[in-house]
Amino acid sequence: MPIYEYICNDCGERYERIVMSKTLVIACPKCASAKHTLQLSVFAAPSNGAKSSASSNSASTGGCCSGACGCRH
């Protein structure tokens, strides 16, 4: 069951919904509008708590983008 993130086109409210069917009508919880835009979202993968050598090397060079974006890996 995918969780989708939306932003309401009428009031700007951000919300999430579990979508079990493509025919499900999604409405904004704030204004009840059905006009929304599907947002790109980031997902998390399960971890066993151990760091790989690749992530250790990235951390020493400033992260995934050399620290330019402010991320801290």
Secondary structure as UniProt FT lines:
FT   STRAND          3..8
FT   TURN            9..11
FT   STRAND          14..18
FT   TURN            22..23
FT   TURN            29..31
FT   STRAND          36..39
FT   HELIX           53..60
FT   TURN            61..62
FT   TURN            64..69
//
